[in-house]
Amino acid sequence: ALLYLMTREQRAVRQQGESDMAGSRWYLRTTPLSTGNALLQSVDIEVSLHEDFSSVIQSRRAWFSAVGGQQ
C-alpha cells in the first residue's frame, strides 16, 4: 500500500526497510525496473525474514503509471 502513496520519483529509487509483525521481524525491499515504456513504471517487491535476503519468502511485481497522479 505504501508504494501507491510514494511519488514516482521515490518509486524510481531502490528502497529497503523492516517491520515487526506476528512476532517476527520482516525485511522488505523494492527494486525499480526499466519497462522500456515512458508511460509505465515497474517495481519488484521482495519480503524476507533474513536481513541479507538470503531466502526470499515472497516476490511480486507492481506496475504504476509514470504520468499523472502524485508528483
A tleap script that builds the chain and sets N, CA, C and O, in Angstrom:
source leaprc.protein.ff14SB
mol = sequence {
  NALA LEU LEU TYR LEU MET THR ARG GLU GLN
  ARG ALA VAL ARG GLN GLN GLY GLU SER ASP
  MET ALA GLY SER ARG TRP TYR LEU ARG THR
  THR PRO LEU SER THR GLY ASN ALA LEU LEU
  GLN SER VAL ASP ILE GLU VAL SER LEU HIE
  GLU ASP PHE SER SER VAL ILE GLN SER ARG
  ARG ALA TRP PHE SER ALA VAL GLY GLY GLN
  CGLN
}
set mol.1.N position { 0.820 -1.188 0.000 }
set mol.1.CA position { 0.000 0.000 0.000 }
set mol.1.C position { 0.865 1.254 0.000 }
set mol.1.O position { 0.491 2.260 -0.602 }
set mol.2.N position { 2.010 1.208 0.663 }
set mol.2.CA position { 2.858 2.394 0.704 }
set mol.2.C position { 3.404 2.768 -0.663 }
set mol.2.O position { 3.656 3.945 -0.924 }
set mol.3.N position { 3.591 1.785 -1.547 }
set mol.3.CA position { 4.078 2.096 -2.889 }
set mol.3.C position { 3.125 3.025 -3.618 }
set mol.3.O position { 3.558 3.879 -4.392 }
set mol.4.N position { 1.827 2.864 -3.377 }
set mol.4.CA position { 0.843 3.712 -4.040 }
set mol.4.C position { 0.886 5.135 -3.507 }
set mol.4.O position { 0.470 6.062 -4.201 }
set mol.5.N position { 1.379 5.327 -2.295 }
set mol.5.CA position { 1.472 6.657 -1.703 }
set mol.5.C position { 2.769 7.363 -2.066 }
set mol.5.O position { 2.894 8.572 -1.873 }
set mol.6.N position { 3.727 6.624 -2.587 }
set mol.6.CA position { 5.015 7.207 -2.952 }
set mol.6.C position { 4.889 7.968 -4.271 }
set mol.6.O position { 4.057 7.638 -5.115 }
set mol.7.N position { 5.720 8.980 -4.430 }
set mol.7.CA position { 5.770 9.680 -5.707 }
set mol.7.C position { 6.497 8.799 -6.719 }
set mol.7.O position { 7.184 7.850 -6.341 }
set mol.8.N position { 6.348 9.108 -7.983 }
set mol.8.CA position { 7.035 8.300 -9.000 }
set mol.8.C position { 8.551 8.409 -8.852 }
set mol.8.O position { 9.274 7.467 -9.175 }
set mol.9.N position { 9.039 9.561 -8.363 }
set mol.9.CA position { 10.480 9.707 -8.143 }
set mol.9.C position { 10.956 8.779 -7.024 }
set mol.9.O position { 12.035 8.195 -7.126 }
set mol.10.N position { 10.164 8.637 -5.960 }
set mol.10.CA position { 10.522 7.731 -4.863 }
set mol.10.C position { 10.490 6.281 -5.324 }
set mol.10.O position { 11.336 5.487 -4.913 }
set mol.11.N position { 9.520 5.918 -6.179 }
set mol.11.CA position { 9.442 4.542 -6.678 }
set mol.11.C position { 10.595 4.214 -7.612 }
set mol.11.O position { 10.905 3.040 -7.814 }
set mol.12.N position { 11.239 5.229 -8.190 }
set mol.12.CA position { 12.323 5.009 -9.142 }
set mol.12.C position { 13.654 4.715 -8.452 }
set mol.12.O position { 14.655 4.453 -9.120 }
set mol.13.N position { 13.670 4.759 -7.120 }
set mol.13.CA position { 14.891 4.516 -6.344 }
set mol.13.C position { 14.696 3.271 -5.484 }
set mol.13.O position { 13.630 3.070 -4.902 }
set mol.14.N position { 15.719 2.449 -5.410 }
set mol.14.CA position { 15.648 1.244 -4.574 }
set mol.14.C position { 15.396 1.628 -3.119 }
set mol.14.O position { 16.036 2.534 -2.586 }
set mol.15.N position { 14.461 0.931 -2.487 }
set mol.15.CA position { 14.103 1.186 -1.088 }
set mol.15.C position { 14.288 -0.109 -0.295 }
set mol.15.O position { 14.169 -1.203 -0.847 }
set mol.16.N position { 14.576 0.021 0.984 }
set mol.16.CA position { 14.704 -1.144 1.855 }
set mol.16.C position { 14.213 -0.761 3.238 }
set mol.16.O position { 14.410 0.371 3.681 }
set mol.17.N position { 13.566 -1.712 3.932 }
set mol.17.CA position { 13.064 -1.419 5.267 }
set mol.17.C position { 12.778 -2.691 6.034 }
set mol.17.O position { 13.057 -3.795 5.565 }
set mol.18.N position { 12.217 -2.521 7.223 }
set mol.18.CA position { 11.879 -3.659 8.071 }
set mol.18.C position { 10.653 -3.308 8.889 }
set mol.18.O position { 10.337 -2.140 9.114 }
set mol.19.N position { 9.966 -4.366 9.332 }
set mol.19.CA position { 8.765 -4.181 10.142 }
set mol.19.C position { 8.593 -5.392 11.047 }
set mol.19.O position { 8.883 -6.519 10.647 }
set mol.20.N position { 8.119 -5.157 12.266 }
set mol.20.CA position { 7.821 -6.249 13.191 }
set mol.20.C position { 6.334 -6.566 13.112 }
set mol.20.O position { 5.490 -5.701 13.349 }
set mol.21.N position { 6.022 -7.820 12.776 }
set mol.21.CA position { 4.636 -8.284 12.693 }
set mol.21.C position { 4.573 -9.746 13.091 }
set mol.21.O position { 5.466 -10.529 12.766 }
set mol.22.N position { 3.517 -10.106 13.792 }
set mol.22.CA position { 3.251 -11.503 14.151 }
set mol.22.C position { 4.445 -12.147 14.852 }
set mol.22.O position { 4.733 -13.324 14.635 }
set mol.23.N position { 5.139 -11.380 15.689 }
set mol.23.CA position { 6.252 -11.922 16.451 }
set mol.23.C position { 7.527 -12.139 15.664 }
set mol.23.O position { 8.455 -12.773 16.165 }
set mol.24.N position { 7.599 -11.628 14.441 }
set mol.24.CA position { 8.798 -11.777 13.610 }
set mol.24.C position { 9.205 -10.427 13.046 }
set mol.24.O position { 8.385 -9.522 12.898 }
set mol.25.N position { 10.475 -10.313 12.737 }
set mol.25.CA position { 10.955 -9.125 12.028 }
set mol.25.C position { 11.003 -9.474 10.544 }
set mol.25.O position { 11.630 -10.454 10.142 }
set mol.26.N position { 10.328 -8.654 9.738 }
set mol.26.CA position { 10.239 -8.857 8.297 }
set mol.26.C position { 11.067 -7.781 7.596 }
set mol.26.O position { 11.030 -6.610 7.974 }
set mol.27.N position { 11.804 -8.189 6.582 }
set mol.27.CA position { 12.612 -7.261 5.801 }
set mol.27.C position { 11.999 -7.158 4.413 }
set mol.27.O position { 11.576 -8.158 3.834 }
set mol.28.N position { 11.954 -5.953 3.893 }
set mol.28.CA position { 11.380 -5.756 2.570 }
set mol.28.C position { 12.260 -4.819 1.769 }
set mol.28.O position { 12.940 -3.948 2.311 }
set mol.29.N position { 12.226 -5.025 0.459 }
set mol.29.CA position { 12.954 -4.124 -0.425 }
set mol.29.C position { 12.198 -4.004 -1.740 }
set mol.29.O position { 11.514 -4.928 -2.180 }
set mol.30.N position { 12.345 -2.856 -2.340 }
set mol.30.CA position { 11.759 -2.618 -3.652 }
set mol.30.C position { 12.891 -2.303 -4.618 }
set mol.30.O position { 13.838 -1.592 -4.279 }
set mol.31.N position { 12.781 -2.835 -5.809 }
set mol.31.CA position { 13.782 -2.616 -6.842 }
set mol.31.C position { 13.081 -2.124 -8.099 }
set mol.31.O position { 12.289 -2.864 -8.682 }
set mol.32.N position { 13.351 -0.887 -8.535 }
set mol.32.CA position { 12.724 -0.389 -9.756 }
set mol.32.C position { 13.293 -1.108 -10.978 }
set mol.32.O position { 14.472 -1.460 -11.016 }
set mol.33.N position { 12.439 -1.316 -11.966 }
set mol.33.CA position { 12.839 -1.990 -13.197 }
set mol.33.C position { 12.563 -1.088 -14.389 }
set mol.33.O position { 11.617 -0.301 -14.377 }
set mol.34.N position { 13.379 -1.205 -15.397 }
set mol.34.CA position { 13.143 -0.468 -16.632 }
set mol.34.C position { 12.048 -1.177 -17.421 }
set mol.34.O position { 12.093 -2.394 -17.602 }
set mol.35.N position { 11.070 -0.417 -17.887 }
set mol.35.CA position { 9.978 -1.021 -18.657 }
set mol.35.C position { 10.150 -0.802 -20.152 }
set mol.35.O position { 9.507 -1.475 -20.957 }
set mol.36.N position { 11.014 0.134 -20.528 }
set mol.36.CA position { 11.138 0.462 -21.938 }
set mol.36.C position { 9.953 1.266 -22.444 }
set mol.36.O position { 9.806 1.475 -23.648 }
set mol.37.N position { 9.108 1.715 -21.524 }
set mol.37.CA position { 7.913 2.471 -21.865 }
set mol.37.C position { 7.851 3.686 -20.941 }
set mol.37.O position { 7.778 3.536 -19.721 }
set mol.38.N position { 7.878 4.870 -21.510 }
set mol.38.CA position { 7.894 6.099 -20.712 }
set mol.38.C position { 6.613 6.295 -19.912 }
set mol.38.O position { 6.578 7.133 -19.012 }
set mol.39.N position { 5.562 5.545 -20.219 }
set mol.39.CA position { 4.282 5.705 -19.525 }
set mol.39.C position { 4.130 4.781 -18.325 }
set mol.39.O position { 3.208 4.952 -17.528 }
set mol.40.N position { 5.037 3.786 -18.184 }
set mol.40.CA position { 4.909 2.796 -17.114 }
set mol.40.C position { 6.152 2.728 -16.238 }
set mol.40.O position { 7.279 2.864 -16.717 }
set mol.41.N position { 5.925 2.516 -14.953 }
set mol.41.CA position { 6.991 2.186 -14.007 }
set mol.41.C position { 6.708 0.782 -13.494 }
set mol.41.O position { 5.551 0.389 -13.344 }
set mol.42.N position { 7.759 0.036 -13.229 }
set mol.42.CA position { 7.619 -1.293 -12.658 }
set mol.42.C position { 8.555 -1.417 -11.456 }
set mol.42.O position { 9.680 -0.919 -11.477 }
set mol.43.N position { 8.070 -2.091 -10.408 }
set mol.43.CA position { 8.841 -2.256 -9.181 }
set mol.43.C position { 8.709 -3.702 -8.711 }
set mol.43.O position { 7.598 -4.221 -8.605 }
set mol.44.N position { 9.833 -4.352 -8.430 }
set mol.44.CA position { 9.811 -5.665 -7.792 }
set mol.44.C position { 9.831 -5.464 -6.284 }
set mol.44.O position { 10.593 -4.643 -5.774 }
set mol.45.N position { 8.995 -6.212 -5.571 }
set mol.45.CA position { 8.890 -6.132 -4.119 }
set mol.45.C position { 9.264 -7.500 -3.561 }
set mol.45.O position { 8.689 -8.513 -3.958 }
set mol.46.N position { 10.226 -7.533 -2.641 }
set mol.46.CA position { 10.663 -8.789 -2.036 }
set mol.46.C position { 10.538 -8.707 -0.521 }
set mol.46.O position { 10.791 -7.664 0.082 }
set mol.47.N position { 10.140 -9.835 0.089 }
set mol.47.CA position { 9.983 -9.930 1.544 }
set mol.47.C position { 10.791 -11.125 2.034 }
set mol.47.O position { 10.773 -12.195 1.424 }
set mol.48.N position { 11.503 -10.928 3.151 }
set mol.48.CA position { 12.339 -11.987 3.713 }
set mol.48.C position { 12.353 -11.892 5.234 }
set mol.48.O position { 12.081 -10.835 5.803 }
set mol.49.N position { 12.669 -12.993 5.876 }
set mol.49.CA position { 12.908 -12.996 7.318 }
set mol.49.C position { 14.388 -12.773 7.626 }
set mol.49.O position { 14.782 -12.682 8.789 }
set mol.50.N position { 15.204 -12.686 6.572 }
set mol.50.CA position { 16.651 -12.520 6.718 }
set mol.50.C position { 17.081 -11.158 6.194 }
set mol.50.O position { 16.721 -10.771 5.083 }
set mol.51.N position { 17.847 -10.436 6.995 }
set mol.51.CA position { 18.280 -9.088 6.623 }
set mol.51.C position { 19.067 -9.067 5.317 }
set mol.51.O position { 19.013 -8.084 4.578 }
set mol.52.N position { 19.798 -10.144 5.026 }
set mol.52.CA position { 20.593 -10.204 3.799 }
set mol.52.C position { 19.803 -10.755 2.604 }
set mol.52.O position { 20.361 -10.923 1.519 }
set mol.53.N position { 18.517 -11.032 2.796 }
set mol.53.CA position { 17.619 -11.547 1.757 }
set mol.53.C position { 18.137 -12.854 1.167 }
set mol.53.O position { 17.906 -13.145 -0.007 }
set mol.54.N position { 18.847 -13.649 1.992 }
set mol.54.CA position { 19.374 -14.929 1.523 }
set mol.54.C position { 18.251 -15.898 1.178 }
set mol.54.O position { 18.452 -16.817 0.385 }
set mol.55.N position { 17.095 -15.709 1.753 }
set mol.55.CA position { 15.925 -16.536 1.445 }
set mol.55.C position { 14.712 -15.615 1.332 }
set mol.55.O position { 14.197 -15.126 2.337 }
set mol.56.N position { 14.266 -15.387 0.110 }
set mol.56.CA position { 13.117 -14.513 -0.128 }
set mol.56.C position { 11.841 -15.335 -0.002 }
set mol.56.O position { 11.681 -16.359 -0.666 }
set mol.57.N position { 10.935 -14.878 0.858 }
set mol.57.CA position { 9.671 -15.577 1.092 }
set mol.57.C position { 8.661 -15.276 -0.004 }
set mol.57.O position { 7.945 -16.165 -0.466 }
set mol.58.N position { 8.611 -14.029 -0.409 }
set mol.58.CA position { 7.619 -13.604 -1.393 }
set mol.58.C position { 8.233 -12.551 -2.306 }
set mol.58.O position { 8.985 -11.686 -1.857 }
set mol.59.N position { 7.907 -12.633 -3.576 }
set mol.59.CA position { 8.364 -11.649 -4.547 }
set mol.59.C position { 7.201 -11.316 -5.469 }
set mol.59.O position { 6.533 -12.213 -5.985 }
set mol.60.N position { 6.962 -10.037 -5.673 }
set mol.60.CA position { 5.866 -9.589 -6.532 }
set mol.60.C position { 6.333 -8.423 -7.387 }
set mol.60.O position { 7.242 -7.685 -7.008 }
set mol.61.N position { 5.706 -8.265 -8.537 }
set mol.61.CA position { 5.978 -7.123 -9.408 }
set mol.61.C position { 4.728 -6.255 -9.463 }
set mol.61.O position { 3.616 -6.748 -9.647 }
set mol.62.N position { 4.935 -4.951 -9.299 }
set mol.62.CA position { 3.830 -3.991 -9.366 }
set mol.62.C position { 4.102 -3.017 -10.509 }
set mol.62.O position { 5.248 -2.668 -10.792 }
set mol.63.N position { 3.018 -2.589 -11.158 }
set mol.63.CA position { 3.106 -1.648 -12.272 }
set mol.63.C position { 2.374 -0.368 -11.895 }
set mol.63.O position { 1.320 -0.407 -11.262 }
set mol.64.N position { 2.942 0.766 -12.289 }
set mol.64.CA position { 2.364 2.067 -11.974 }
set mol.64.C position { 2.428 2.964 -13.201 }
set mol.64.O position { 3.314 2.824 -14.044 }
set mol.65.N position { 1.493 3.872 -13.288 }
set mol.65.CA position { 1.547 4.902 -14.317 }
set mol.65.C position { 2.704 5.842 -14.000 }
set mol.65.O position { 2.877 6.254 -12.852 }
set mol.66.N position { 3.483 6.175 -14.997 }
set mol.66.CA position { 4.595 7.105 -14.808 }
set mol.66.C position { 4.169 8.539 -15.084 }
set mol.66.O position { 4.985 9.458 -15.006 }
set mol.67.N position { 2.906 8.733 -15.403 }
set mol.67.CA position { 2.379 10.081 -15.657 }
set mol.67.C position { 1.156 10.305 -14.791 }
set mol.67.O position { 0.490 9.354 -14.382 }
set mol.68.N position { 0.866 11.562 -14.515 }
set mol.68.CA position { -0.316 11.882 -13.721 }
set mol.68.C position { -0.146 11.475 -12.277 }
set mol.68.O position { 0.954 11.111 -11.861 }
set mol.69.N position { -1.207 11.529 -11.513 }
set mol.69.CA position { -1.180 11.142 -10.109 }
set mol.69.C position { -0.293 12.048 -9.298 }
set mol.69.O position { -0.130 13.226 -9.617 }
set mol.70.N position { 0.288 11.492 -8.233 }
set mol.70.CA position { 1.146 12.288 -7.356 }
set mol.70.C position { 2.409 12.711 -8.079 }
set mol.70.O position { 2.997 11.937 -8.834 }
set mol.71.N position { 2.808 13.913 -7.846 }
set mol.71.CA position { 4.030 14.429 -8.463 }
set mol.71.C position { 5.136 14.254 -7.512 }
set mol.71.O position { 6.273 14.619 -7.813 }
savepdb mol mol.pdb
quit
